[in-house]
Amino acid sequence: MSAYRPQSDDVTSAMDRATFDRLRAMTPEARLRAAAELTEAALLLTLAGLRLRHPAASDDELRLRAAVQRYGRPCMARCLGEDALRGIP
């Protein structure tokens, strides 16, 4: 038995190895493209969830809420000023 342990408890060792083999076979450009696509998908899911919780919010407000959720309120307050975050927890 191998001492290898998968990165996640819900994945078999064979599947974990196959995933890393596939990642190793990708070019750096392909890995970067895949990361960008996953980041975009995560943003779309975040915006969809925020839209469900704040149906009256504008697209700009939803993007601002997503930024606060991603980077934290203190960071966004430093970037945009506290006034820009009025009404957003």
RAHU-V981497 format. One record per residue. N is the residue number from 0. PHI is phi in whole degrees, -180 to 180 (999 if undefined). PSI is psi in degrees with one decimal (none if undefined). Layout:
n = (N | N)
phi = (PHI | PHI)
psi = (PSI | PSI)
This chain:
n = (0 | 1 | 2 | 3 | 4 | 5 | 6 | 7 | 8 | 9 | 10 | 11 | 12 | 13 | 14 | 15 | 16 | 17 | 18 | 19 | 20 | 21 | 22 | 23 | 24 | 25 | 26 | 27 | 28 | 29 | 30 | 31 | 32 | 33 | 34 | 35 | 36 | 37 | 38 | 39 | 40 | 41 | 42 | 43 | 44 | 45 | 46 | 47 | 48 | 49 | 50 | 51 | 52 | 53 | 54 | 55 | 56 | 57 | 58 | 59 | 60 | 61 | 62 | 63 | 64 | 65 | 66 | 67 | 68 | 69 | 70 | 71 | 72 | 73 | 74 | 75 | 76 | 77 | 78 | 79 | 80 | 81 | 82 | 83 | 84 | 85 | 86 | 87 | 88)
phi = (999 | -79 | -86 | -65 | -122 | -61 | -69 | -135 | -70 | -100 | -128 | -74 | -59 | -63 | -68 | -62 | -61 | -61 | -62 | -70 | -63 | -65 | -63 | -63 | -77 | -77 | -73 | -57 | -64 | -67 | -66 | -65 | -62 | -63 | -64 | -65 | -66 | -67 | -63 | -63 | -63 | -64 | -64 | -63 | -66 | -61 | -64 | -63 | -64 | -66 | -64 | -65 | -81 | -135 | -63 | -89 | -73 | -74 | -60 | -62 | -64 | -64 | -65 | -66 | -62 | -64 | -65 | -63 | -64 | -78 | -103 | 94 | -62 | -57 | -64 | -67 | -66 | -66 | -76 | -109 | 94 | -63 | -60 | -67 | -101 | -56 | 87 | -114 | -69)
psi = (136.5 | 153.2 | -1.1 | 135.6 | 132.5 | 159.0 | -22.0 | 147.8 | -18.3 | 18.7 | 137.9 | 159.2 | -41.3 | -43.1 | -38.8 | -46.7 | -42.6 | -40.0 | -47.2 | -32.7 | -42.5 | -42.0 | -41.4 | -32.1 | -16.5 | 148.9 | 160.3 | -37.8 | -41.1 | -38.6 | -40.9 | -42.5 | -43.4 | -41.4 | -41.1 | -40.7 | -39.3 | -38.2 | -43.4 | -41.7 | -40.4 | -40.2 | -42.9 | -39.8 | -40.6 | -47.5 | -38.2 | -43.4 | -41.9 | -37.1 | -36.6 | -39.1 | -23.1 | 69.8 | -24.5 | -4.2 | 144.2 | 166.6 | -39.6 | -43.4 | -40.1 | -40.8 | -38.1 | -43.7 | -39.2 | -40.1 | -41.5 | -42.2 | -39.2 | -46.3 | -13.8 | 148.2 | -44.5 | -41.8 | -47.0 | -33.6 | -38.5 | -37.3 | -43.6 | -17.2 | 149.5 | -33.8 | -36.3 | -20.9 | 6.6 | 128.1 | -2.1 | 117.3 | none)
